[in-house]
Amino acid sequence: MTTTSSPRIAVLYATAQGSTRDIAEFIYDNLAARGARAELHDVGHAPDLSTIDTVVIGSAIHDMDFLPEATAYLRHNLKTLQDKDVWLFSVGLGPALRGPVGRWAGRQIPRKIAAVISMVHPHDYTPFAGKYERAGVSWRARTMYRVLGGARYGDLRDWQAVREWSTRIGDALALPHAPASIVHP
């Protein structure tokens, strides 16, 4: 990391239906409000990392894996990312599951994601819940969701958890606290 008082941060995301982008925007807003020189991009339009100190990367989870564009980005930039402070997050159903089986299942890191984490060696990896709409979901998938403790459909994001995680990033970077809290749904 450079010795400037305001670190350069890239908040990158790969989204399928917008939940991951919304969470990345919130993290970006929080860090920028704390004085970071932050940029927000989808991984397909990521900036040159040579001038970036910290990289926050998020991806939706489909089929127990990051989206292909996120994995490709991480693999392609692995050498550069090894010299950066990297923070990873994912957006899926796991954190929204309830009951003993659901909570256990929600804490498990899928094998493909664990492989990416061990390759990248991020400062932290955190999963967040996203949106899960019933429309278009097969009967089998809805049944599995209910068996694992899925209690409801719709927006399952926990904005307080996102706020706490982005605050941890800002604190780790020694950013000053924002004069006002970022408001988000």
Salt bridges, closest charged atoms under 4 A:
ASP22 OD1 - ARG21 NH2 3.68
ASP22 OD2 - ARG157 NH1 2.80
GLU25 OE2 - ARG21 NE 3.90
GLU39 OE2 - ARG8 NH2 2.26
GLU39 OE1 - HIS41 NE2 2.92
ASP42 OD2 - HIS45 ND1 3.02
ASP85 OD1 - HIS123 ND1 3.57
ASP124 OD2 - ARG168 NH2 2.39
ASP155 OD2 - ARG157 NH2 2.80
ASP171 OD1 - ARG34 NH2 2.73
ASP171 OD1 - HIS177 NE2 3.75
